[in-house]
Amino acid sequence: FPSATMAGVGGFRGVSADQDVRYGNKMKKAMAQLKFPKELDEKCDVKALRQKPGWIKIREWVPKRITELLGGLEEEVLIGLVLNLLE
């Protein structure tokens, strides 16, 4: 009777945790509880921004600001990541 015992494991054989109603979507609940600043709701067209002369100033400002936030530590990997994400 091995197949009978395997089929009766909670009655949810082959169901993932995402599909099981007992677990719910915990990530969705956690995101609903977080509060974000209003500034993050605004959309920004980065492609249009790159064509303007201000893009050079942004590329200079990002490393300075990241270094400032990290207490003087110049983290080149993080700076490169941020600049690549903006491009």
Sequence and secondary structure as in RCSB ss.txt:
>XXXX:A:sequence
FPSATMAGVGGFRGVSADQDVRYGNKMKKAMAQLKFPKELDEKCDVKALRQKPGWIKIREWVPKRITELLGGLEE
EVLIGLVLNLLE
>XXXX:A:secstr
 HHHHHHTSTT TT  TTT TTT  HHHHHHHH    GGGGS   HHHHHTSTHHHHHHHHHHHHHHHHTTT   
HHHHHHHHHHH 
